Amino acid sequence: MSGRERLAAQQAELLRALLAGGSAPAGFDQDRLRTEVQALRAKRRSVVGYLRPDLPDALGDRYRALFDAYAAGHPRAEGTRARQDADAFAEWLVERGELPRPRRRFPWWRS
């Protein structure tokens, strides 16, 4: 394995740890990595709340815990836009029964 390939593999391992709940790569402080994961999750939660203010409004104090549970099991896929992430979270909430299924605005509109 070349130096570049080894570096790419190490970077991929670090990204899995930061974004997808992977274990800390060798040589990284697990506590510091956990802190960074929490910071990235808080940023993602904030963006989702900004794009879909109806969600934190409807969930109140439950928003943070529910979002964190969602984010732990649903890392943002490569190429996914923030609005898609917010809508996927809303769908997850509906599927879990945390929010009622939304009514359609117009009878001819289909999702």
Biopython code that builds the backbone (N, CA, C, O; Angstrom):
import numpy as np
from Bio.PDB.StructureBuilder import StructureBuilder

atoms = [
    (1, "MET", "N", (0.854, -1.171, 0.000)),
    (1, "MET", "CA", (0.000, 0.000, 0.000)),
    (1, "MET", "C", (0.902, 1.236, 0.000)),
    (1, "MET", "O", (1.825, 1.348, 0.806)),
    (2, "SER", "N", (0.616, 2.157, -0.916)),
    (2, "SER", "CA", (1.422, 3.374, -1.006)),
    (2, "SER", "C", (1.100, 4.309, 0.156)),
    (2, "SER", "O", (0.116, 4.123, 0.871)),
    (3, "GLY", "N", (1.941, 5.302, 0.324)),
    (3, "GLY", "CA", (1.717, 6.285, 1.377)),
    (3, "GLY", "C", (0.394, 7.014, 1.203)),
    (3, "GLY", "O", (-0.310, 7.278, 2.178)),
    (4, "ARG", "N", (0.060, 7.336, -0.031)),
    (4, "ARG", "CA", (-1.214, 8.012, -0.305)),
    (4, "ARG", "C", (-2.403, 7.131, 0.038)),
    (4, "ARG", "O", (-3.374, 7.594, 0.637)),
    (5, "GLU", "N", (-2.329, 5.881, -0.338)),
    (5, "GLU", "CA", (-3.428, 4.949, -0.045)),
    (5, "GLU", "C", (-3.587, 4.752, 1.466)),
    (5, "GLU", "O", (-4.704, 4.672, 1.976)),
    (6, "ARG", "N", (-2.466, 4.677, 2.167)),
    (6, "ARG", "CA", (-2.505, 4.529, 3.617)),
    (6, "ARG", "C", (-3.130, 5.774, 4.260)),
    (6, "ARG", "O", (-3.953, 5.659, 5.167)),
    (7, "LEU", "N", (-2.741, 6.947, 3.794)),
    (7, "LEU", "CA", (-3.299, 8.192, 4.312)),
    (7, "LEU", "C", (-4.800, 8.268, 4.021)),
    (7, "LEU", "O", (-5.582, 8.663, 4.885)),
    (8, "ALA", "N", (-5.196, 7.893, 2.812)),
    (8, "ALA", "CA", (-6.626, 7.902, 2.464)),
    (8, "ALA", "C", (-7.413, 6.956, 3.364)),
    (8, "ALA", "O", (-8.521, 7.282, 3.790)),
    (9, "ALA", "N", (-6.851, 5.794, 3.653)),
    (9, "ALA", "CA", (-7.526, 4.835, 4.528)),
    (9, "ALA", "C", (-7.645, 5.389, 5.949)),
    (9, "ALA", "O", (-8.678, 5.223, 6.596)),
    (10, "GLN", "N", (-6.599, 6.042, 6.430)),
    (10, "GLN", "CA", (-6.633, 6.635, 7.765)),
    (10, "GLN", "C", (-7.658, 7.780, 7.824)),
    (10, "GLN", "O", (-8.380, 7.921, 8.811)),
    (11, "GLN", "N", (-7.714, 8.585, 6.773)),
    (11, "GLN", "CA", (-8.690, 9.671, 6.729)),
    (11, "GLN", "C", (-10.112, 9.120, 6.709)),
    (11, "GLN", "O", (-10.996, 9.660, 7.374)),
    (12, "ALA", "N", (-10.334, 8.065, 5.960)),
    (12, "ALA", "CA", (-11.664, 7.447, 5.898)),
    (12, "ALA", "C", (-12.044, 6.895, 7.266)),
    (12, "ALA", "O", (-13.197, 7.004, 7.682)),
    (13, "GLU", "N", (-11.087, 6.307, 7.964)),
    (13, "GLU", "CA", (-11.353, 5.774, 9.306)),
    (13, "GLU", "C", (-11.707, 6.910, 10.272)),
    (13, "GLU", "O", (-12.605, 6.765, 11.101)),
    (14, "LEU", "N", (-11.008, 8.029, 10.164)),
    (14, "LEU", "CA", (-11.305, 9.182, 11.018)),
    (14, "LEU", "C", (-12.695, 9.732, 10.706)),
    (14, "LEU", "O", (-13.447, 10.057, 11.625)),
    (15, "LEU", "N", (-13.041, 9.841, 9.445)),
    (15, "LEU", "CA", (-14.376, 10.323, 9.077)),
    (15, "LEU", "C", (-15.466, 9.395, 9.586)),
    (15, "LEU", "O", (-16.502, 9.867, 10.056)),
    (16, "ARG", "N", (-15.259, 8.090, 9.503)),
    (16, "ARG", "CA", (-16.241, 7.134, 10.052)),
    (16, "ARG", "C", (-16.420, 7.355, 11.546)),
    (16, "ARG", "O", (-17.536, 7.295, 12.061)),
    (17, "ALA", "N", (-15.325, 7.608, 12.234)),
    (17, "ALA", "CA", (-15.402, 7.838, 13.681)),
    (17, "ALA", "C", (-16.144, 9.140, 13.988)),
    (17, "ALA", "O", (-16.923, 9.198, 14.939)),
    (18, "LEU", "N", (-15.910, 10.170, 13.200)),
    (18, "LEU", "CA", (-16.536, 11.466, 13.444)),
    (18, "LEU", "C", (-17.996, 11.515, 13.025)),
    (18, "LEU", "O", (-18.822, 12.123, 13.706)),
    (19, "LEU", "N", (-18.312, 10.885, 11.918)),
    (19, "LEU", "CA", (-19.629, 11.075, 11.322)),
    (19, "LEU", "C", (-20.547, 9.869, 11.378)),
    (19, "LEU", "O", (-21.764, 10.015, 11.262)),
    (20, "ALA", "N", (-19.993, 8.695, 11.552)),
    (20, "ALA", "CA", (-20.828, 7.498, 11.442)),
    (20, "ALA", "C", (-20.700, 6.562, 12.636)),
    (20, "ALA", "O", (-21.052, 5.386, 12.539)),
    (21, "GLY", "N", (-20.207, 7.062, 13.747)),
    (21, "GLY", "CA", (-20.155, 6.238, 14.955)),
    (21, "GLY", "C", (-19.086, 5.180, 14.956)),
    (21, "GLY", "O", (-19.160, 4.230, 15.735)),
    (22, "GLY", "N", (-18.089, 5.319, 14.100)),
    (22, "GLY", "CA", (-16.999, 4.349, 14.087)),
    (22, "GLY", "C", (-16.107, 4.504, 15.308)),
    (22, "GLY", "O", (-16.199, 5.497, 16.031)),
    (23, "SER", "N", (-15.248, 3.525, 15.534)),
    (23, "SER", "CA", (-14.348, 3.600, 16.679)),
    (23, "SER", "C", (-13.194, 4.556, 16.371)),
    (23, "SER", "O", (-12.880, 4.830, 15.212)),
    (24, "ALA", "N", (-12.581, 5.047, 17.430)),
    (24, "ALA", "CA", (-11.477, 5.996, 17.280)),
    (24, "ALA", "C", (-10.292, 5.309, 16.610)),
    (24, "ALA", "O", (-9.899, 4.217, 17.018)),
    (25, "PRO", "N", (-9.725, 5.932, 15.595)),
    (25, "PRO", "CA", (-8.542, 5.354, 14.952)),
    (25, "PRO", "C", (-7.350, 5.337, 15.913)),
    (25, "PRO", "O", (-7.297, 6.109, 16.870)),
    (26, "ALA", "N", (-6.422, 4.464, 15.647)),
    (26, "ALA", "CA", (-5.212, 4.378, 16.467)),
    (26, "ALA", "C", (-4.520, 5.738, 16.492)),
    (26, "ALA", "O", (-4.400, 6.413, 15.470)),
    (27, "GLY", "N", (-4.070, 6.120, 17.677)),
    (27, "GLY", "CA", (-3.338, 7.366, 17.815)),
    (27, "GLY", "C", (-4.209, 8.578, 18.124)),
    (27, "GLY", "O", (-3.680, 9.668, 18.339)),
    (28, "PHE", "N", (-5.536, 8.416, 18.152)),
    (28, "PHE", "CA", (-6.430, 9.526, 18.454)),
    (28, "PHE", "C", (-6.971, 9.372, 19.868)),
    (28, "PHE", "O", (-7.326, 8.276, 20.301)),
    (29, "ASP", "N", (-7.025, 10.476, 20.565)),
    (29, "ASP", "CA", (-7.583, 10.499, 21.913)),
    (29, "ASP", "C", (-9.099, 10.335, 21.820)),
    (29, "ASP", "O", (-9.785, 11.145, 21.197)),
    (30, "GLN", "N", (-9.606, 9.288, 22.440)),
    (30, "GLN", "CA", (-11.034, 8.971, 22.344)),
    (30, "GLN", "C", (-11.909, 10.072, 22.950)),
    (30, "GLN", "O", (-12.981, 10.365, 22.420)),
    (31, "ASP", "N", (-11.470, 10.676, 24.041)),
    (31, "ASP", "CA", (-12.252, 11.749, 24.667)),
    (31, "ASP", "C", (-12.327, 12.979, 23.763)),
    (31, "ASP", "O", (-13.390, 13.586, 23.628)),
    (32, "ARG", "N", (-11.232, 13.338, 23.161)),
    (32, "ARG", "CA", (-11.230, 14.489, 22.245)),
    (32, "ARG", "C", (-12.077, 14.206, 21.011)),
    (32, "ARG", "O", (-12.790, 15.081, 20.519)),
    (33, "LEU", "N", (-11.993, 12.999, 20.529)),
    (33, "LEU", "CA", (-12.798, 12.622, 19.367)),
    (33, "LEU", "C", (-14.285, 12.669, 19.719)),
    (33, "LEU", "O", (-15.094, 13.137, 18.918)),
    (34, "ARG", "N", (-14.647, 12.194, 20.896)),
    (34, "ARG", "CA", (-16.038, 12.234, 21.351)),
    (34, "ARG", "C", (-16.538, 13.686, 21.438)),
    (34, "ARG", "O", (-17.675, 13.984, 21.075)),
    (35, "THR", "N", (-15.677, 14.568, 21.922)),
    (35, "THR", "CA", (-16.034, 15.984, 22.003)),
    (35, "THR", "C", (-16.293, 16.561, 20.615)),
    (35, "THR", "O", (-17.237, 17.327, 20.421)),
    (36, "GLU", "N", (-15.466, 16.198, 19.668)),
    (36, "GLU", "CA", (-15.652, 16.682, 18.289)),
    (36, "GLU", "C", (-16.923, 16.116, 17.672)),
    (36, "GLU", "O", (-17.629, 16.821, 16.952)),
    (37, "VAL", "N", (-17.220, 14.855, 17.945)),
    (37, "VAL", "CA", (-18.467, 14.251, 17.455)),
    (37, "VAL", "C", (-19.661, 15.026, 17.999)),
    (37, "VAL", "O", (-20.605, 15.312, 17.263)),
    (38, "GLN", "N", (-19.622, 15.363, 19.277)),
    (38, "GLN", "CA", (-20.717, 16.126, 19.889)),
    (38, "GLN", "C", (-20.848, 17.505, 19.251)),
    (38, "GLN", "O", (-21.961, 17.981, 19.028)),
    (39, "ALA", "N", (-19.728, 18.144, 18.958)),
    (39, "ALA", "CA", (-19.763, 19.469, 18.328)),
    (39, "ALA", "C", (-20.337, 19.385, 16.917)),
    (39, "ALA", "O", (-21.148, 20.225, 16.527)),
    (40, "LEU", "N", (-19.926, 18.387, 16.155)),
    (40, "LEU", "CA", (-20.452, 18.228, 14.790)),
    (40, "LEU", "C", (-21.940, 17.901, 14.810)),
    (40, "LEU", "O", (-22.695, 18.389, 13.970)),
    (41, "ARG", "N", (-22.363, 17.080, 15.763)),
    (41, "ARG", "CA", (-23.775, 16.736, 15.881)),
    (41, "ARG", "C", (-24.599, 17.967, 16.281)),
    (41, "ARG", "O", (-25.712, 18.158, 15.789)),
    (42, "ALA", "N", (-24.053, 18.794, 17.167)),
    (42, "ALA", "CA", (-24.749, 20.022, 17.572)),
    (42, "ALA", "C", (-24.898, 20.969, 16.383)),
    (42, "ALA", "O", (-25.935, 21.612, 16.225)),
    (43, "LYS", "N", (-23.872, 21.053, 15.555)),
    (43, "LYS", "CA", (-23.950, 21.906, 14.362)),
    (43, "LYS", "C", (-25.011, 21.377, 13.411)),
    (43, "LYS", "O", (-25.813, 22.148, 12.884)),
    (44, "ARG", "N", (-25.022, 20.085, 13.191)),
    (44, "ARG", "CA", (-26.019, 19.478, 12.303)),
    (44, "ARG", "C", (-27.424, 19.698, 12.865)),
    (44, "ARG", "O", (-28.345, 20.025, 12.116)),
    (45, "ARG", "N", (-27.592, 19.523, 14.168)),
    (45, "ARG", "CA", (-28.890, 19.735, 14.821)),
    (45, "ARG", "C", (-29.346, 21.180, 14.649)),
    (45, "ARG", "O", (-30.523, 21.440, 14.398)),
    (46, "SER", "N", (-28.419, 22.107, 14.785)),
    (46, "SER", "CA", (-28.730, 23.530, 14.633)),
    (46, "SER", "C", (-29.171, 23.847, 13.201)),
    (46, "SER", "O", (-30.129, 24.594, 12.999)),
    (47, "VAL", "N", (-28.484, 23.290, 12.218)),
    (47, "VAL", "CA", (-28.843, 23.523, 10.813)),
    (47, "VAL", "C", (-30.227, 22.955, 10.520)),
    (47, "VAL", "O", (-31.037, 23.603, 9.857)),
    (48, "VAL", "N", (-30.500, 21.760, 11.006)),
    (48, "VAL", "CA", (-31.818, 21.154, 10.792)),
    (48, "VAL", "C", (-32.897, 22.014, 11.454)),
    (48, "VAL", "O", (-33.955, 22.236, 10.865)),
    (49, "GLY", "N", (-32.641, 22.496, 12.658)),
    (49, "GLY", "CA", (-33.604, 23.356, 13.335)),
    (49, "GLY", "C", (-33.834, 24.670, 12.601)),
    (49, "GLY", "O", (-34.945, 25.199, 12.600)),
    (50, "TYR", "N", (-32.796, 25.190, 11.982)),
    (50, "TYR", "CA", (-32.912, 26.423, 11.198)),
    (50, "TYR", "C", (-33.753, 26.196, 9.943)),
    (50, "TYR", "O", (-34.608, 27.010, 9.595)),
    (51, "LEU", "N", (-33.491, 25.072, 9.272)),
    (51, "LEU", "CA", (-34.206, 24.784, 8.020)),
    (51, "LEU", "C", (-35.638, 24.319, 8.258)),
    (51, "LEU", "O", (-36.519, 24.574, 7.437)),
    (52, "ARG", "N", (-35.872, 23.643, 9.370)),
    (52, "ARG", "CA", (-37.201, 23.123, 9.699)),
    (52, "ARG", "C", (-37.572, 23.545, 11.112)),
    (52, "ARG", "O", (-37.628, 22.700, 12.006)),
    (53, "PRO", "N", (-37.833, 24.853, 11.341)),
    (53, "PRO", "CA", (-38.147, 25.310, 12.700)),
    (53, "PRO", "C", (-39.411, 24.671, 13.265)),
    (53, "PRO", "O", (-39.634, 24.699, 14.475)),
    (54, "ASP", "N", (-40.234, 24.096, 12.399)),
    (54, "ASP", "CA", (-41.430, 23.406, 12.877)),
    (54, "ASP", "C", (-41.075, 22.197, 13.740)),
    (54, "ASP", "O", (-41.848, 21.816, 14.619)),
    (55, "LEU", "N", (-39.924, 21.598, 13.497)),
    (55, "LEU", "CA", (-39.555, 20.396, 14.245)),
    (55, "LEU", "C", (-39.193, 20.708, 15.698)),
    (55, "LEU", "O", (-39.773, 20.104, 16.601)),
    (56, "PRO", "N", (-38.254, 21.631, 15.962)),
    (56, "PRO", "CA", (-38.002, 21.936, 17.372)),
    (56, "PRO", "C", (-39.220, 22.551, 18.065)),
    (56, "PRO", "O", (-39.425, 22.347, 19.262)),
    (57, "ASP", "N", (-40.025, 23.302, 17.311)),
    (57, "ASP", "CA", (-41.243, 23.870, 17.907)),
    (57, "ASP", "C", (-42.196, 22.768, 18.341)),
    (57, "ASP", "O", (-42.757, 22.828, 19.435)),
    (58, "ALA", "N", (-42.382, 21.769, 17.499)),
    (58, "ALA", "CA", (-43.320, 20.682, 17.802)),
    (58, "ALA", "C", (-42.787, 19.748, 18.892)),
    (58, "ALA", "O", (-43.558, 19.213, 19.689)),
    (59, "LEU", "N", (-41.480, 19.559, 18.922)),
    (59, "LEU", "CA", (-40.893, 18.590, 19.853)),
    (59, "LEU", "C", (-40.497, 19.195, 21.195)),
    (59, "LEU", "O", (-40.402, 18.479, 22.192)),
    (60, "GLY", "N", (-40.267, 20.482, 21.229)),
    (60, "GLY", "CA", (-39.875, 21.136, 22.472)),
    (60, "GLY", "C", (-38.593, 20.557, 23.041)),
    (60, "GLY", "O", (-37.595, 20.428, 22.332)),
    (61, "ASP", "N", (-38.618, 20.213, 24.309)),
    (61, "ASP", "CA", (-37.436, 19.696, 25.002)),
    (61, "ASP", "C", (-36.963, 18.347, 24.457)),
    (61, "ASP", "O", (-35.825, 17.948, 24.703)),
    (62, "ARG", "N", (-37.805, 17.660, 23.736)),
    (62, "ARG", "CA", (-37.438, 16.339, 23.188)),
    (62, "ARG", "C", (-36.593, 16.443, 21.923)),
    (62, "ARG", "O", (-36.008, 15.453, 21.486)),
    (63, "TYR", "N", (-36.526, 17.643, 21.330)),
    (63, "TYR", "CA", (-35.838, 17.812, 20.039)),
    (63, "TYR", "C", (-34.398, 17.316, 20.076)),
    (63, "TYR", "O", (-33.990, 16.529, 19.223)),
    (64, "ARG", "N", (-33.634, 17.768, 21.051)),
    (64, "ARG", "CA", (-32.211, 17.416, 21.091)),
    (64, "ARG", "C", (-32.003, 15.908, 21.182)),
    (64, "ARG", "O", (-31.248, 15.333, 20.399)),
    (65, "ALA", "N", (-32.670, 15.273, 22.134)),
    (65, "ALA", "CA", (-32.483, 13.823, 22.324)),
    (65, "ALA", "C", (-32.940, 13.041, 21.100)),
    (65, "ALA", "O", (-32.280, 12.087, 20.687)),
    (66, "LEU", "N", (-34.063, 13.441, 20.520)),
    (66, "LEU", "CA", (-34.549, 12.723, 19.335)),
    (66, "LEU", "C", (-33.626, 12.940, 18.148)),
    (66, "LEU", "O", (-33.337, 12.001, 17.407)),
    (67, "PHE", "N", (-33.159, 14.173, 17.960)),
    (67, "PHE", "CA", (-32.243, 14.400, 16.845)),
    (67, "PHE", "C", (-30.957, 13.614, 17.032)),
    (67, "PHE", "O", (-30.453, 13.009, 16.086)),
    (68, "ASP", "N", (-30.423, 13.620, 18.244)),
    (68, "ASP", "CA", (-29.177, 12.899, 18.480)),
    (68, "ASP", "C", (-29.345, 11.399, 18.247)),
    (68, "ASP", "O", (-28.437, 10.748, 17.731)),
    (69, "ALA", "N", (-30.494, 10.847, 18.621)),
    (69, "ALA", "CA", (-30.764, 9.428, 18.355)),
    (69, "ALA", "C", (-30.835, 9.186, 16.848)),
    (69, "ALA", "O", (-30.302, 8.197, 16.344)),
    (70, "TYR", "N", (-31.490, 10.087, 16.143)),
    (70, "TYR", "CA", (-31.570, 9.970, 14.683)),
    (70, "TYR", "C", (-30.176, 10.055, 14.064)),
    (70, "TYR", "O", (-29.800, 9.214, 13.248)),
    (71, "ALA", "N", (-29.416, 11.072, 14.457)),
    (71, "ALA", "CA", (-28.098, 11.299, 13.857)),
    (71, "ALA", "C", (-27.147, 10.142, 14.128)),
    (71, "ALA", "O", (-26.327, 9.806, 13.274)),
    (72, "ALA", "N", (-27.245, 9.530, 15.302)),
    (72, "ALA", "CA", (-26.364, 8.402, 15.629)),
    (72, "ALA", "C", (-26.583, 7.232, 14.677)),
    (72, "ALA", "O", (-25.639, 6.523, 14.331)),
    (73, "GLY", "N", (-27.814, 7.034, 14.260)),
    (73, "GLY", "CA", (-28.116, 5.919, 13.372)),
    (73, "GLY", "C", (-28.215, 6.276, 11.908)),
    (73, "GLY", "O", (-28.345, 5.397, 11.056)),
    (74, "HIS", "N", (-28.152, 7.579, 11.606)),
    (74, "HIS", "CA", (-28.314, 8.045, 10.230)),
    (74, "HIS", "C", (-27.288, 9.118, 9.886)),
    (74, "HIS", "O", (-27.623, 10.300, 9.815)),
    (75, "PRO", "N", (-26.040, 8.712, 9.674)),
    (75, "PRO", "CA", (-25.064, 9.718, 9.271)),
    (75, "PRO", "C", (-25.472, 10.313, 7.925)),
    (75, "PRO", "O", (-26.059, 9.632, 7.085)),
    (76, "ARG", "N", (-25.157, 11.574, 7.737)),
    (76, "ARG", "CA", (-25.506, 12.216, 6.471)),
    (76, "ARG", "C", (-24.744, 11.562, 5.339)),
    (76, "ARG", "O", (-23.518, 11.455, 5.374)),
    (77, "ALA", "N", (-25.477, 11.133, 4.348)),
    (77, "ALA", "CA", (-24.854, 10.465, 3.203)),
    (77, "ALA", "C", (-24.126, 11.491, 2.338)),
    (77, "ALA", "O", (-24.528, 12.651, 2.247)),
    (78, "GLU", "N", (-23.067, 11.042, 1.718)),
    (78, "GLU", "CA", (-22.306, 11.912, 0.831)),
    (78, "GLU", "C", (-23.218, 12.453, -0.267)),
    (78, "GLU", "O", (-23.967, 11.699, -0.887)),
    (79, "GLY", "N", (-23.151, 13.745, -0.499)),
    (79, "GLY", "CA", (-23.964, 14.369, -1.535)),
    (79, "GLY", "C", (-25.355, 14.774, -1.073)),
    (79, "GLY", "O", (-26.109, 15.366, -1.846)),
    (80, "THR", "N", (-25.710, 14.469, 0.170)),
    (80, "THR", "CA", (-27.017, 14.835, 0.697)),
    (80, "THR", "C", (-26.982, 16.294, 1.137)),
    (80, "THR", "O", (-26.076, 16.716, 1.855)),
    (81, "ARG", "N", (-27.961, 17.041, 0.704)),
    (81, "ARG", "CA", (-28.052, 18.447, 1.092)),
    (81, "ARG", "C", (-28.691, 18.551, 2.476)),
    (81, "ARG", "O", (-29.378, 17.635, 2.929)),
    (82, "ALA", "N", (-28.452, 19.675, 3.134)),
    (82, "ALA", "CA", (-28.956, 19.873, 4.491)),
    (82, "ALA", "C", (-30.481, 19.812, 4.541)),
    (82, "ALA", "O", (-31.046, 19.273, 5.492)),
    (83, "ARG", "N", (-31.152, 20.358, 3.531)),
    (83, "ARG", "CA", (-32.620, 20.317, 3.520)),
    (83, "ARG", "C", (-33.105, 18.875, 3.407)),
    (83, "ARG", "O", (-34.102, 18.520, 4.036)),
    (84, "GLN", "N", (-32.438, 18.044, 2.633)),
    (84, "GLN", "CA", (-32.805, 16.629, 2.532)),
    (84, "GLN", "C", (-32.619, 15.939, 3.881)),
    (84, "GLN", "O", (-33.428, 15.099, 4.275)),
    (85, "ASP", "N", (-31.562, 16.295, 4.575)),
    (85, "ASP", "CA", (-31.295, 15.736, 5.901)),
    (85, "ASP", "C", (-32.411, 16.124, 6.862)),
    (85, "ASP", "O", (-32.893, 15.289, 7.626)),
    (86, "ALA", "N", (-32.821, 17.389, 6.826)),
    (86, "ALA", "CA", (-33.895, 17.862, 7.701)),
    (86, "ALA", "C", (-35.205, 17.145, 7.393)),
    (86, "ALA", "O", (-35.929, 16.748, 8.306)),
    (87, "ASP", "N", (-35.508, 16.980, 6.119)),
    (87, "ASP", "CA", (-36.742, 16.288, 5.732)),
    (87, "ASP", "C", (-36.693, 14.808, 6.113)),
    (87, "ASP", "O", (-37.709, 14.231, 6.503)),
    (88, "ALA", "N", (-35.514, 14.196, 5.999)),
    (88, "ALA", "CA", (-35.371, 12.791, 6.388)),
    (88, "ALA", "C", (-35.585, 12.638, 7.898)),
    (88, "ALA", "O", (-36.173, 11.652, 8.344)),
    (89, "PHE", "N", (-35.118, 13.596, 8.673)),
    (89, "PHE", "CA", (-35.353, 13.572, 10.116)),
    (89, "PHE", "C", (-36.846, 13.676, 10.414)),
    (89, "PHE", "O", (-37.365, 12.965, 11.275)),
    (90, "ALA", "N", (-37.531, 14.564, 9.701)),
    (90, "ALA", "CA", (-38.981, 14.706, 9.898)),
    (90, "ALA", "C", (-39.698, 13.398, 9.565)),
    (90, "ALA", "O", (-40.601, 12.983, 10.291)),
    (91, "GLU", "N", (-39.302, 12.754, 8.477)),
    (91, "GLU", "CA", (-39.915, 11.473, 8.104)),
    (91, "GLU", "C", (-39.648, 10.419, 9.177)),
    (91, "GLU", "O", (-40.532, 9.628, 9.506)),
    (92, "TRP", "N", (-38.447, 10.406, 9.714)),
    (92, "TRP", "CA", (-38.085, 9.463, 10.773)),
    (92, "TRP", "C", (-38.969, 9.684, 11.992)),
    (92, "TRP", "O", (-39.428, 8.727, 12.614)),
    (93, "LEU", "N", (-39.207, 10.951, 12.332)),
    (93, "LEU", "CA", (-40.070, 11.265, 13.473)),
    (93, "LEU", "C", (-41.492, 10.762, 13.251)),
    (93, "LEU", "O", (-42.113, 10.223, 14.167)),
    (94, "VAL", "N", (-42.006, 10.937, 12.040)),
    (94, "VAL", "CA", (-43.359, 10.472, 11.719)),
    (94, "VAL", "C", (-43.418, 8.951, 11.802)),
    (94, "VAL", "O", (-44.356, 8.390, 12.368)),
    (95, "GLU", "N", (-42.412, 8.286, 11.234)),
    (95, "GLU", "CA", (-42.381, 6.820, 11.249)),
    (95, "GLU", "C", (-42.341, 6.268, 12.674)),
    (95, "GLU", "O", (-42.912, 5.211, 12.943)),
    (96, "ARG", "N", (-41.682, 6.962, 13.574)),
    (96, "ARG", "CA", (-41.588, 6.530, 14.976)),
    (96, "ARG", "C", (-42.798, 6.945, 15.802)),
    (96, "ARG", "O", (-42.913, 6.555, 16.964)),
    (97, "GLY", "N", (-43.691, 7.719, 15.228)),
    (97, "GLY", "CA", (-44.862, 8.170, 15.953)),
    (97, "GLY", "C", (-44.605, 9.367, 16.856)),
    (97, "GLY", "O", (-45.424, 9.677, 17.721)),
    (98, "GLU", "N", (-43.492, 10.031, 16.666)),
    (98, "GLU", "CA", (-43.161, 11.210, 17.467)),
    (98, "GLU", "C", (-43.907, 12.450, 16.969)),
    (98, "GLU", "O", (-44.147, 13.386, 17.732)),
    (99, "LEU", "N", (-44.267, 12.450, 15.696)),
    (99, "LEU", "CA", (-45.034, 13.539, 15.089)),
    (99, "LEU", "C", (-46.161, 12.927, 14.262)),
    (99, "LEU", "O", (-46.017, 11.828, 13.726)),
    (100, "PRO", "N", (-47.276, 13.638, 14.160)),
    (100, "PRO", "CA", (-48.354, 13.127, 13.291)),
    (100, "PRO", "C", (-47.965, 13.262, 11.821)),
    (100, "PRO", "O", (-47.153, 14.110, 11.450)),
    (101, "ARG", "N", (-48.551, 12.426, 11.017)),
    (101, "ARG", "CA", (-48.313, 12.508, 9.577)),
    (101, "ARG", "C", (-48.869, 13.845, 9.086)),
    (101, "ARG", "O", (-50.010, 14.190, 9.391)),
    (102, "PRO", "N", (-48.066, 14.602, 8.323)),
    (102, "PRO", "CA", (-48.542, 15.919, 7.883)),
    (102, "PRO", "C", (-49.668, 15.807, 6.862)),
    (102, "PRO", "O", (-49.719, 14.878, 6.055)),
    (103, "ARG", "N", (-50.547, 16.764, 6.925)),
    (103, "ARG", "CA", (-51.604, 16.829, 5.906)),
    (103, "ARG", "C", (-51.044, 17.515, 4.678)),
    (103, "ARG", "O", (-50.192, 18.398, 4.779)),
    (104, "ARG", "N", (-51.517, 17.113, 3.545)),
    (104, "ARG", "CA", (-51.081, 17.768, 2.310)),
    (104, "ARG", "C", (-51.781, 19.105, 2.184)),
    (104, "ARG", "O", (-52.937, 19.259, 2.578)),
    (105, "ARG", "N", (-51.077, 20.054, 1.639)),
    (105, "ARG", "CA", (-51.647, 21.382, 1.486)),
    (105, "ARG", "C", (-52.698, 21.443, 0.397)),
    (105, "ARG", "O", (-53.725, 22.105, 0.544)),
    (106, "PHE", "N", (-52.437, 20.757, -0.680)),
    (106, "PHE", "CA", (-53.339, 20.801, -1.831)),
    (106, "PHE", "C", (-53.675, 19.368, -2.237)),
    (106, "PHE", "O", (-52.787, 18.517, -2.277)),
    (107, "PRO", "N", (-54.928, 19.093, -2.534)),
    (107, "PRO", "CA", (-55.310, 17.722, -2.849)),
    (107, "PRO", "C", (-54.622, 17.163, -4.097)),
    (107, "PRO", "O", (-54.499, 15.946, -4.227)),
    (108, "TRP", "N", (-54.179, 18.007, -4.998)),
    (108, "TRP", "CA", (-53.534, 17.516, -6.220)),
    (108, "TRP", "C", (-52.035, 17.302, -6.050)),
    (108, "TRP", "O", (-51.387, 16.716, -6.917)),
    (109, "TRP", "N", (-51.488, 17.770, -4.946)),
    (109, "TRP", "CA", (-50.062, 17.632, -4.739)),
    (109, "TRP", "C", (-49.739, 16.268, -4.189)),
    (109, "TRP", "O", (-50.338, 15.830, -3.207)),
    (110, "ARG", "N", (-48.802, 15.595, -4.809)),
    (110, "ARG", "CA", (-48.376, 14.267, -4.360)),
    (110, "ARG", "C", (-46.887, 14.314, -4.079)),
    (110, "ARG", "O", (-46.116, 14.919, -4.824)),
    (111, "SER", "N", (-46.501, 13.673, -3.002)),
    (111, "SER", "CA", (-45.072, 13.671, -2.647)),
    (111, "SER", "C", (-44.372, 12.494, -3.273)),
    (111, "SER", "O", (-43.167, 12.323, -3.088)),
]
sb = StructureBuilder()
sb.init_structure("model")
sb.init_model(0)
sb.init_chain("A")
sb.init_seg("    ")
for serial, (resi, resn, name, xyz) in enumerate(atoms, 1):
    if name == "N":
        sb.init_residue(resn, " ", resi, " ")
    sb.init_atom(name, np.array(xyz, "f"), 0.0, 1.0, " ", f" {name:<3s}", serial, name[0])
structure = sb.get_structure()
